[in-house]
Amino acid sequence: MNIPLGKVRRYIEEHVLFSVRFDGVQKIPAQLVASGEPLPSLRGTILVLIDAGFTADSAVEWLYRVEDSIGRRPIELLLEGRKSEVRRVAQSLAF
């Protein structure tokens, strides 16, 4: 990703991207970036999860865990362009 560090930090603050801590270092999963830009469906999906009561960390965990109702990891569906299905499931999880 050829984006200035300040812009990456802003993307993370605005939920356009997220980072995960791995071996003490903050990293952005490569599959969240396509053609040097953040995955367009990610921000809205994370916001739906946060509105449903998830923390940012638990939202990220949910995206990478197999969701029983769809039988796959939600991130896989987002990468296939199926954001509506993912967001529908996310909304149903509100607590």
N, CA, C and O atoms as a GROMACS GRO file, in nm:
protein
  380
    1MET      N    1   0.087  -0.116   0.000
    1MET     CA    2   0.000   0.000   0.000
    1MET      C    3   0.091   0.122   0.000
    1MET      O    4   0.174   0.138   0.089
    2ASN      N    5   0.075   0.204  -0.096
    2ASN     CA    6   0.161   0.321  -0.113
    2ASN      C    7   0.088   0.447  -0.065
    2ASN      O    8   0.068   0.541  -0.142
    3ILE      N    9   0.050   0.448   0.062
    3ILE     CA   10  -0.026   0.559   0.119
    3ILE      C   11   0.054   0.615   0.237
    3ILE      O   12   0.109   0.538   0.315
    4PRO      N   13   0.062   0.747   0.250
    4PRO     CA   14   0.136   0.806   0.362
    4PRO      C   15   0.083   0.756   0.497
    4PRO      O   16  -0.037   0.732   0.512
    5LEU      N   17   0.172   0.741   0.593
    5LEU     CA   18   0.138   0.688   0.724
    5LEU      C   19   0.025   0.768   0.790
    5LEU      O   20  -0.063   0.710   0.854
    6GLY      N   21   0.028   0.899   0.777
    6GLY     CA   22  -0.077   0.982   0.837
    6GLY      C   23  -0.215   0.948   0.782
    6GLY      O   24  -0.313   0.947   0.855
    7LYS      N   25  -0.221   0.922   0.653
    7LYS     CA   26  -0.348   0.886   0.590
    7LYS      C   27  -0.394   0.748   0.637
    7LYS      O   28  -0.513   0.726   0.657
    8VAL      N   29  -0.301   0.656   0.653
    8VAL     CA   30  -0.335   0.523   0.703
    8VAL      C   31  -0.393   0.534   0.844
    8VAL      O   32  -0.493   0.470   0.875
    9ARG      N   33  -0.331   0.615   0.928
    9ARG     CA   34  -0.382   0.636   1.064
    9ARG      C   35  -0.523   0.694   1.062
    9ARG      O   36  -0.609   0.654   1.140
   10ARG      N   37  -0.547   0.789   0.972
   10ARG     CA   38  -0.679   0.849   0.959
   10ARG      C   39  -0.780   0.743   0.912
   10ARG      O   40  -0.893   0.738   0.962
   11TYR      N   41  -0.740   0.660   0.817
   11TYR     CA   42  -0.827   0.550   0.771
   11TYR      C   43  -0.867   0.460   0.888
   11TYR      O   44  -0.982   0.418   0.898
   12ILE      N   45  -0.772   0.431   0.975
   12ILE     CA   46  -0.801   0.345   1.090
   12ILE      C   47  -0.896   0.416   1.186
   12ILE      O   48  -0.992   0.354   1.234
   13GLU      N   49  -0.873   0.543   1.215
   13GLU     CA   50  -0.960   0.620   1.304
   13GLU      C   51  -1.102   0.628   1.249
   13GLU      O   52  -1.198   0.626   1.326
   14GLU      N   53  -1.116   0.638   1.117
   14GLU     CA   54  -1.247   0.653   1.053
   14GLU      C   55  -1.310   0.519   1.015
   14GLU      O   56  -1.413   0.516   0.949
   15HIS      N   57  -1.248   0.410   1.056
   15HIS     CA   58  -1.296   0.274   1.029
   15HIS      C   59  -1.300   0.240   0.881
   15HIS      O   60  -1.379   0.156   0.838
   16VAL      N   61  -1.215   0.304   0.803
   16VAL     CA   62  -1.200   0.270   0.662
   16VAL      C   63  -1.112   0.146   0.652
   16VAL      O   64  -1.131   0.062   0.564
   17LEU      N   65  -1.016   0.136   0.742
   17LEU     CA   66  -0.928   0.020   0.756
   17LEU      C   67  -0.920  -0.015   0.903
   17LEU      O   68  -0.964   0.061   0.989
   18PHE      N   69  -0.865  -0.130   0.933
   18PHE     CA   70  -0.834  -0.162   1.070
   18PHE      C   71  -0.698  -0.229   1.075
   18PHE      O   72  -0.649  -0.282   0.975
   19SER      N   73  -0.639  -0.225   1.191
   19SER     CA   74  -0.510  -0.291   1.210
   19SER      C   75  -0.525  -0.394   1.320
   19SER      O   76  -0.613  -0.384   1.405
   20VAL      N   77  -0.437  -0.492   1.318
   20VAL     CA   78  -0.434  -0.593   1.423
   20VAL      C   79  -0.291  -0.599   1.477
   20VAL      O   80  -0.194  -0.577   1.404
   21ARG      N   81  -0.280  -0.630   1.604
   21ARG     CA   82  -0.148  -0.640   1.665
   21ARG      C   83  -0.098  -0.782   1.648
   21ARG      O   84  -0.165  -0.878   1.686
   22PHE      N   85   0.022  -0.796   1.590
   22PHE     CA   86   0.084  -0.926   1.568
   22PHE      C   87   0.229  -0.915   1.611
   22PHE      O   88   0.306  -0.836   1.556
   23ASP      N   89   0.267  -0.994   1.709
   23ASP     CA   90   0.403  -0.988   1.765
   23ASP      C   91   0.440  -0.846   1.808
   23ASP      O   92   0.553  -0.802   1.788
   24GLY      N   93   0.342  -0.775   1.866
   24GLY     CA   94   0.368  -0.642   1.917
   24GLY      C   95   0.369  -0.531   1.813
   24GLY      O   96   0.397  -0.416   1.845
   25VAL      N   97   0.339  -0.565   1.688
   25VAL     CA   98   0.342  -0.466   1.580
   25VAL      C   99   0.203  -0.454   1.518
   25VAL      O  100   0.138  -0.555   1.489
   26GLN      N  101   0.157  -0.331   1.500
   26GLN     CA  102   0.028  -0.308   1.435
   26GLN      C  103   0.043  -0.335   1.285
   26GLN      O  104   0.133  -0.282   1.220
   27LYS      N  105  -0.047  -0.418   1.232
   27LYS     CA  106  -0.042  -0.452   1.089
   27LYS      C  107  -0.181  -0.444   1.031
   27LYS      O  108  -0.281  -0.461   1.101
   28ILE      N  109  -0.187  -0.418   0.900
   28ILE     CA  110  -0.313  -0.417   0.827
   28ILE      C  111  -0.316  -0.542   0.741
   28ILE      O  112  -0.225  -0.563   0.660
   29PRO      N  113  -0.419  -0.627   0.757
   29PRO     CA  114  -0.426  -0.748   0.675
   29PRO      C  115  -0.426  -0.712   0.526
   29PRO      O  116  -0.502  -0.625   0.482
   30ALA      N  117  -0.343  -0.780   0.449
   30ALA     CA  118  -0.325  -0.749   0.307
   30ALA      C  119  -0.454  -0.760   0.228
   30ALA      O  120  -0.475  -0.685   0.132
   31GLN      N  121  -0.542  -0.852   0.265
   31GLN     CA  122  -0.664  -0.870   0.187
   31GLN      C  123  -0.762  -0.753   0.200
   31GLN      O  124  -0.862  -0.749   0.129
   32LEU      N  125  -0.733  -0.658   0.288
   32LEU     CA  126  -0.819  -0.541   0.303
   32LEU      C  127  -0.784  -0.430   0.206
   32LEU      O  128  -0.850  -0.326   0.203
   33VAL      N  129  -0.681  -0.452   0.127
   33VAL     CA  130  -0.636  -0.351   0.032
   33VAL      C  131  -0.634  -0.412  -0.107
   33VAL      O  132  -0.576  -0.518  -0.130
   34ALA      N  133  -0.699  -0.343  -0.200
   34ALA     CA  134  -0.702  -0.388  -0.340
   34ALA      C  135  -0.659  -0.271  -0.428
   34ALA      O  136  -0.714  -0.162  -0.416
   35SER      N  137  -0.565  -0.293  -0.514
   35SER     CA  138  -0.514  -0.189  -0.604
   35SER      C  139  -0.468  -0.066  -0.527
   35SER      O  140  -0.485   0.047  -0.573
   36GLY      N  141  -0.410  -0.088  -0.409
   36GLY     CA  142  -0.357   0.022  -0.331
   36GLY      C  143  -0.460   0.102  -0.254
   36GLY      O  144  -0.427   0.204  -0.193
   37GLU      N  145  -0.585   0.058  -0.256
   37GLU     CA  146  -0.692   0.129  -0.186
   37GLU      C  147  -0.763   0.035  -0.089
   37GLU      O  148  -0.766  -0.086  -0.112
   38PRO      N  149  -0.819   0.089   0.019
   38PRO     CA  150  -0.893   0.005   0.114
   38PRO      C  151  -1.015  -0.060   0.049
   38PRO      O  152  -1.076  -0.003  -0.041
   39LEU      N  153  -1.050  -0.179   0.095
   39LEU     CA  154  -1.169  -0.249   0.049
   39LEU      C  155  -1.290  -0.160   0.074
   39LEU      O  156  -1.318  -0.127   0.190
   40PRO      N  157  -1.363  -0.120  -0.030
   40PRO     CA  158  -1.472  -0.022  -0.014
   40PRO      C  159  -1.583  -0.063   0.082
   40PRO      O  160  -1.640   0.023   0.149
   41SER      N  161  -1.613  -0.190   0.092
   41SER     CA  162  -1.725  -0.236   0.176
   41SER      C  163  -1.689  -0.248   0.323
   41SER      O  164  -1.777  -0.273   0.406
   42LEU      N  165  -1.564  -0.231   0.358
   42LEU     CA  166  -1.521  -0.255   0.495
   42LEU      C  167  -1.575  -0.152   0.593
   42LEU      O  168  -1.627  -0.188   0.698
   43ARG      N  169  -1.565  -0.025   0.560
   43ARG     CA  170  -1.604   0.081   0.655
   43ARG      C  171  -1.750   0.067   0.698
   43ARG      O  172  -1.779   0.066   0.817
   44GLY      N  173  -1.839   0.056   0.603
   44GLY     CA  174  -1.981   0.044   0.636
   44GLY      C  175  -2.010  -0.079   0.720
   44GLY      O  176  -2.094  -0.075   0.810
   45THR      N  177  -1.943  -0.186   0.689
   45THR     CA  178  -1.964  -0.311   0.763
   45THR      C  179  -1.915  -0.296   0.907
   45THR      O  180  -1.984  -0.339   1.000
   46ILE      N  181  -1.800  -0.238   0.926
   46ILE     CA  182  -1.750  -0.217   1.062
   46ILE      C  183  -1.843  -0.123   1.139
   46ILE      O  184  -1.868  -0.145   1.258
   47LEU      N  185  -1.893  -0.020   1.074
   47LEU     CA  186  -1.986   0.072   1.141
   47LEU      C  187  -2.115   0.001   1.181
   47LEU      O  188  -2.168   0.028   1.289
   48VAL      N  189  -2.166  -0.087   1.096
   48VAL     CA  190  -2.286  -0.165   1.131
   48VAL      C  191  -2.258  -0.249   1.256
   48VAL      O  192  -2.341  -0.255   1.347
   49LEU      N  193  -2.142  -0.312   1.260
   49LEU     CA  194  -2.107  -0.395   1.376
   49LEU      C  195  -2.092  -0.310   1.502
   49LEU      O  196  -2.138  -0.350   1.609
   50ILE      N  197  -2.030  -0.195   1.491
   50ILE     CA  198  -2.015  -0.106   1.607
   50ILE      C  199  -2.153  -0.059   1.654
   50ILE      O  200  -2.179  -0.055   1.774
   51ASP      N  201  -2.240  -0.023   1.560
   51ASP     CA  202  -2.376   0.017   1.595
   51ASP      C  203  -2.453  -0.098   1.662
   51ASP      O  204  -2.543  -0.075   1.743
   52ALA      N  205  -2.416  -0.222   1.627
   52ALA     CA  206  -2.481  -0.340   1.685
   52ALA      C  207  -2.427  -0.373   1.824
   52ALA      O  208  -2.475  -0.466   1.888
   53GLY      N  209  -2.327  -0.296   1.871
   53GLY     CA  210  -2.275  -0.315   2.005
   53GLY      C  211  -2.138  -0.378   2.013
   53GLY      O  212  -2.087  -0.402   2.123
   54PHE      N  213  -2.077  -0.404   1.899
   54PHE     CA  214  -1.943  -0.462   1.898
   54PHE      C  215  -1.839  -0.353   1.925
   54PHE      O  216  -1.859  -0.237   1.891
   55THR      N  217  -1.729  -0.392   1.987
   55THR     CA  218  -1.614  -0.302   1.993
   55THR      C  219  -1.541  -0.316   1.859
   55THR      O  220  -1.570  -0.407   1.782
   56ALA      N  221  -1.449  -0.226   1.832
   56ALA     CA  222  -1.373  -0.237   1.707
   56ALA      C  223  -1.299  -0.371   1.700
   56ALA      O  224  -1.296  -0.435   1.595
   57ASP      N  225  -1.240  -0.413   1.812
   57ASP     CA  226  -1.168  -0.540   1.814
   57ASP      C  227  -1.260  -0.660   1.792
   57ASP      O  228  -1.227  -0.752   1.718
   58SER      N  229  -1.376  -0.658   1.858
   58SER     CA  230  -1.468  -0.772   1.841
   58SER      C  231  -1.527  -0.773   1.700
   58SER      O  232  -1.559  -0.880   1.648
   59ALA      N  233  -1.543  -0.657   1.638
   59ALA     CA  234  -1.590  -0.651   1.499
   59ALA      C  235  -1.490  -0.717   1.406
   59ALA      O  236  -1.528  -0.792   1.316
   60VAL      N  237  -1.363  -0.690   1.427
   60VAL     CA  238  -1.258  -0.751   1.346
   60VAL      C  239  -1.257  -0.902   1.366
   60VAL      O  240  -1.247  -0.978   1.270
   61GLU      N  241  -1.269  -0.946   1.491
   61GLU     CA  242  -1.273  -1.090   1.519
   61GLU      C  243  -1.390  -1.154   1.447
   61GLU      O  244  -1.375  -1.262   1.389
   62TRP      N  245  -1.506  -1.090   1.450
   62TRP     CA  246  -1.624  -1.146   1.384
   62TRP      C  247  -1.602  -1.161   1.234
   62TRP      O  248  -1.642  -1.261   1.175
   63LEU      N  249  -1.539  -1.063   1.172
   63LEU     CA  250  -1.515  -1.070   1.028
   63LEU      C  251  -1.432  -1.191   0.988
   63LEU      O  252  -1.448  -1.244   0.879
   64TYR      N  253  -1.343  -1.234   1.076
   64TYR     CA  254  -1.251  -1.343   1.043
   64TYR      C  255  -1.291  -1.479   1.102
   64TYR      O  256  -1.220  -1.578   1.083
   65ARG      N  257  -1.402  -1.484   1.172
   65ARG     CA  258  -1.451  -1.609   1.231
   65ARG      C  259  -1.564  -1.662   1.143
   65ARG      O  260  -1.643  -1.584   1.090
   66VAL      N  261  -1.574  -1.793   1.128
   66VAL     CA  262  -1.684  -1.850   1.050
   66VAL      C  263  -1.815  -1.815   1.120
   66VAL      O  264  -1.833  -1.843   1.238
   67GLU      N  265  -1.905  -1.755   1.046
   67GLU     CA  266  -2.036  -1.717   1.097
   67GLU      C  267  -2.132  -1.830   1.062
   67GLU      O  268  -2.151  -1.863   0.945
   68ASP      N  269  -2.193  -1.890   1.164
   68ASP     CA  270  -2.279  -2.006   1.143
   68ASP      C  271  -2.391  -1.982   1.043
   68ASP      O  272  -2.422  -2.070   0.962
   69SER      N  273  -2.452  -1.865   1.046
   69SER     CA  274  -2.567  -1.840   0.960
   69SER      C  275  -2.532  -1.834   0.811
   69SER      O  276  -2.620  -1.850   0.726
   70ILE      N  277  -2.405  -1.810   0.779
   70ILE     CA  278  -2.364  -1.807   0.638
   70ILE      C  279  -2.261  -1.915   0.605
   70ILE      O  280  -2.228  -1.936   0.489
   71GLY      N  281  -2.211  -1.982   0.709
   71GLY     CA  282  -2.121  -2.094   0.688
   71GLY      C  283  -1.981  -2.058   0.639
   71GLY      O  284  -1.906  -2.145   0.596
   72ARG      N  285  -1.948  -1.933   0.647
   72ARG     CA  286  -1.817  -1.886   0.600
   72ARG      C  287  -1.773  -1.767   0.684
   72ARG      O  288  -1.849  -1.716   0.766
   73ARG      N  289  -1.650  -1.723   0.661
   73ARG     CA  290  -1.602  -1.602   0.726
   73ARG      C  291  -1.661  -1.481   0.653
   73ARG      O  292  -1.654  -1.475   0.530
   74PRO      N  293  -1.718  -1.386   0.725
   74PRO     CA  294  -1.775  -1.268   0.661
   74PRO      C  295  -1.677  -1.193   0.570
   74PRO      O  296  -1.719  -1.138   0.467
   75ILE      N  297  -1.550  -1.189   0.605
   75ILE     CA  298  -1.453  -1.119   0.520
   75ILE      C  299  -1.447  -1.181   0.381
   75ILE      O  300  -1.426  -1.111   0.283
   76GLU      N  301  -1.465  -1.313   0.372
   76GLU     CA  302  -1.464  -1.379   0.242
   76GLU      C  303  -1.578  -1.329   0.154
   76GLU      O  304  -1.561  -1.306   0.034
   77LEU      N  305  -1.695  -1.311   0.215
   77LEU     CA  306  -1.809  -1.260   0.139
   77LEU      C  307  -1.787  -1.115   0.097
   77LEU      O  308  -1.824  -1.076  -0.014
   78LEU      N  309  -1.728  -1.036   0.185
   78LEU     CA  310  -1.698  -0.897   0.148
   78LEU      C  311  -1.604  -0.893   0.028
   78LEU      O  312  -1.621  -0.810  -0.062
   79LEU      N  313  -1.506  -0.980   0.027
   79LEU     CA  314  -1.411  -0.984  -0.084
   79LEU      C  315  -1.478  -1.027  -0.214
   79LEU      O  316  -1.430  -0.995  -0.323
   80GLU      N  317  -1.589  -1.099  -0.203
   80GLU     CA  318  -1.666  -1.140  -0.320
   80GLU      C  319  -1.769  -1.036  -0.362
   80GLU      O  320  -1.842  -1.055  -0.459
   81GLY      N  321  -1.776  -0.925  -0.288
   81GLY     CA  322  -1.871  -0.820  -0.322
   81GLY      C  323  -2.010  -0.842  -0.264
   81GLY      O  324  -2.107  -0.782  -0.312
   82ARG      N  325  -2.022  -0.926  -0.164
   82ARG     CA  326  -2.153  -0.959  -0.106
   82ARG      C  327  -2.175  -0.887   0.027
   82ARG      O  328  -2.209  -0.948   0.128
   83LYS      N  329  -2.155  -0.755   0.024
   83LYS     CA  330  -2.163  -0.677   0.148
   83LYS      C  331  -2.303  -0.673   0.208
   83LYS      O  332  -2.317  -0.670   0.330
   84SER      N  333  -2.407  -0.673   0.125
   84SER     CA  334  -2.544  -0.666   0.178
   84SER      C  335  -2.574  -0.787   0.266
   84SER      O  336  -2.635  -0.772   0.372
   85GLU      N  337  -2.533  -0.905   0.223
   85GLU     CA  338  -2.555  -1.026   0.301
   85GLU      C  339  -2.482  -1.019   0.434
   85GLU      O  340  -2.537  -1.054   0.538
   86VAL      N  341  -2.358  -0.973   0.431
   86VAL     CA  342  -2.278  -0.962   0.554
   86VAL      C  343  -2.342  -0.861   0.648
   86VAL      O  344  -2.352  -0.887   0.768
   87ARG      N  345  -2.383  -0.748   0.597
   87ARG     CA  346  -2.441  -0.644   0.683
   87ARG      C  347  -2.576  -0.686   0.740
   87ARG      O  348  -2.610  -0.651   0.853
   88ARG      N  349  -2.653  -0.762   0.663
   88ARG     CA  350  -2.781  -0.812   0.712
   88ARG      C  351  -2.758  -0.903   0.834
   88ARG      O  352  -2.828  -0.892   0.935
   89VAL      N  353  -2.660  -0.992   0.823
   89VAL     CA  354  -2.627  -1.081   0.935
   89VAL      C  355  -2.575  -0.998   1.053
   89VAL      O  356  -2.614  -1.023   1.167
   90ALA      N  357  -2.489  -0.902   1.026
   90ALA     CA  358  -2.433  -0.818   1.132
   90ALA      C  359  -2.543  -0.744   1.208
   90ALA      O  360  -2.539  -0.734   1.330
   91GLN      N  361  -2.641  -0.692   1.136
   91GLN     CA  362  -2.751  -0.620   1.201
   91GLN      C  363  -2.832  -0.712   1.291
   91GLN      O  364  -2.883  -0.669   1.394
   92SER      N  365  -2.844  -0.837   1.253
   92SER     CA  366  -2.923  -0.931   1.333
   92SER      C  367  -2.854  -0.967   1.464
   92SER      O  368  -2.916  -1.025   1.553
   93LEU      N  369  -2.727  -0.933   1.477
   93LEU     CA  370  -2.650  -0.968   1.597
   93LEU      C  371  -2.654  -0.859   1.704
   93LEU      O  372  -2.589  -0.873   1.808
   94ALA      N  373  -2.727  -0.752   1.681
   94ALA     CA  374  -2.730  -0.640   1.775
   94ALA      C  375  -2.767  -0.688   1.915
   94ALA      O  376  -2.858  -0.768   1.934
   95PHE      N  377  -2.693  -0.634   2.014
   95PHE     CA  378  -2.725  -0.670   2.152
   95PHE      C  379  -2.757  -0.551   2.234
   95PHE      O  380  -2.786  -0.564   2.353
   0.00000   0.00000   0.00000
